[in-house]
Amino acid sequence: MIFVLHFTQLCIKFAPIPTAPTAAGNNNMTEKTGKYPFLAEPFHCDFSNRLFMGHLGNHLLNAADFHANDRGFGMNYLMPLHRTWVLSRLVIEMEEMPKAYDRFYVETWVESAMRLFTSRNFAVTGEDGQVYGYGRSVWAMIDMQTRQPVDILAMRDGQILDYVETEKPCPIAKPARVKMGDGATLVRTVQTNYSDVDVNGHINSVKYIEHMLDLFPISWYQTHRVRRFEVAYVAEAHGGDLLDCYREQVGEGEYCIRIIKKVQETGENTEVVRGKVIFV
């Protein structure tokens, strides 16, 4: 997308959609691991000049999409079959966030694949080999019409198994069950709108990350940074739903978060997301 700015109006011209970034180094699609270049664009960075966690999440999901598409089990193949990948769990643990204009890489690989779930890992590194951090994720495949799970190993005769990489380390803890007690307090209610909804027809995974991190004031981020972010997607929410966001402190700089969907027509409350944030 190319933006041409005039003094009196904003004119938007659409260029052809680019292909996925070329994997760094030897772009061999038979390799199990993919490595993709990204840029920490300044308007994707916060007041500290560091990349927003939400935008980093987008880059991880883009790398996952590029890797899957390159190897024949991505959205380009699934969408005509009315199938799609949905994110079930995501953990991001960072030693440091890229700064504005930093060029960095997201490396991704499939750690395991089963009938209903697959685990995918990430490494975020700089051009000089610096390790910014790592990520872990769990995915499911669903039928877009029934919204029911699909047998992953039945797609392309289980081709995904050819790319399972068990030898490459990902030195952060796997997602754990987030336990919340009765001490959680309602911090804010979010009205979901058009820009919250993604191609799968439900609230975008990264939007939840943004809503969760917005439960803390700007002043908090002046003295703290996110060390580990963990989120489990429990149920779907859709445009127009009201989301009640609850927060509970469970340790020094450690908070659990629950997001409840309020359906105005029925008055039904359903938990849609649960997560944990650890600050340093």
Salt bridges, closest charged atoms under 4 A:
GLU41 OE1 - HIS44 ND1 3.47
GLU93 OE2 - ARG227 NH2 3.33
GLU93 OE1 - ARG228 NH1 2.69
GLU95 OE2 - ARG227 NH1 2.54
GLU96 OE2 - ARG50 NH1 2.76
GLU107 OE2 - LYS168 NZ 3.22
GLU111 OE1 - ARG136 NH1 3.26
ASP143 OD2 - ARG83 NH1 2.93
ASP196 OD1 - HIS211 NE2 3.54
ASP198 OD2 - HIS202 NE2 3.70
GLU210 OE1 - LYS207 NZ 3.83
GLU230 OE1 - ARG228 NH2 3.16
GLU236 OE2 - ARG147 NH2 2.47
GLU236 OE2 - HIS202 ND1 2.68
ASP244 OD2 - LYS262 NZ 3.73
GLU254 OE2 - LYS276 NZ 3.13
GLU271 OE2 - ARG258 NE 2.82
GLU271 OE2 - ARG274 NH2 2.83
